[in-house]
């Protein structure tokens, strides 16, 4: 789900997750909201097609300090740059690198043949993948996270993949296409309680904004 951002003269009034835009005719209904008609969104942002929202350019994400362009082997997700398929971060904050050999390889849970150190075959809805046991997420590699079963869990397939419609996300675990800001696939249909989103995400009811099923969004970004 995108952030909707108000504008003011030579700048942007930041909103948390979802706010009210004031461009064009909307400005007449919000006399306290001022904007520069030459740069209604301020520096570094673009006017969305309906002329009621300010968004970051494609290939970048919104942060508290403005739009940030994604780096090498990264794609824009809802509020962060994620590694593209086949790449992962060796540790939080590090650049995307090739995922370690063997981690995430397909396997058969009924007859696992995963070599060490990724010698656990974690079942999925259609097959399984090679991973390892853990005590904390510090034990996990390649962007995996330690789950409640003490297994390094793979990030949802398709998460952060570029898309223009939800058809581009079909066949993955991230079936919702954010077509407004991130232009990438996100996980929908999560459980609000208990939260079953991947580590670092929380399940959020965004039905008031036209999202029919709850969506996994970054932890702390869901408005009550």
Secondary structure as UniProt FT lines:
FT   STRAND          6..8
FT   TURN            9..10
FT   STRAND          11..13
FT   HELIX           24..29
FT   TURN            31..32
FT   TURN            37..38
FT   TURN            40..41
FT   TURN            43..44
FT   STRAND          45..47
FT   TURN            49..50
FT   STRAND          54..56
FT   TURN            58..59
FT   STRAND          60..63
FT   TURN            64..65
FT   STRAND          66..69
FT   TURN            72..73
FT   STRAND          74..76
FT   STRAND          81..83
FT   TURN            85..86
FT   STRAND          87..89
FT   TURN            92..93
FT   STRAND          96..98
FT   TURN            101..104
FT   HELIX           109..111
FT   TURN            116..117
FT   STRAND          120..123
FT   STRAND          128..131
FT   HELIX           137..139
FT   TURN            142..143
FT   STRAND          145..146
FT   TURN            148..149
FT   STRAND          151..153
FT   TURN            157..160
FT   HELIX           166..169
FT   TURN            170..171
FT   STRAND          176..178
FT   TURN            179..182
FT   STRAND          184..186
FT   TURN            192..195
FT   TURN            199..200
FT   STRAND          201..204
FT   HELIX           207..209
FT   STRAND          215..218
FT   TURN            219..220
//
